[in-house]
């Protein structure tokens, strides 16, 4: 019975201490391509080429990328922690909840702010995924 109580109290503690899932920032960017390997993305963090549909980690950065082909264009779907917030003296990096060496997305920074303070983030330009071209009939001559 004592074991059950200890286990139950540990379970309740673990549920209360669970960390909130980090938000993942997704964006498309033009893929790097080597002229000798057309049709493949170049993963600079690996110094290797990657086939369309494959994903790779961005270590030492906190993120991952996927090689995507759309309408003969190669794109890289980058998933990371997003831009760092603008400086705010009422918000600080939460050193206890931030683990820079954890696997993505758990390596994303965590911040704590004073009551009423909010973090602001800069806008980052991205490339939209290529959409299928709309076809319109050619005018008759």
VENZI-V734620 format. One line per field, one symbol per residue. phi: phi as a letter, one per 40 degrees, with the letter a starting at -180 (. if undefined). psi: psi as a letter, one per 20 degrees, with the letter a starting at -180 (. if undefined). Layout:
phi = ???
psi = ???
This chain:
phi = .ccccccccccccccccccccccbcbabbcccbcccbcgbcbcccbfacbcdgcbaccdccciabbcbbbfgbcbbccbacgccccdaccbbccccccbccccdcccccbbbbcdgcbcbbccbcbbcccbdccbbdcccc
psi = gggggggghgggggghjpqppqppppqpqpqppphimqjqqoohhilrqpqpiqqqqjpjrnaqqpppppljppqooppaiaqqqqpoijpqpnhhipnijrqpjiiqqpqpqqpiqqqqqqqpqrpqqpqppppqqqqp.
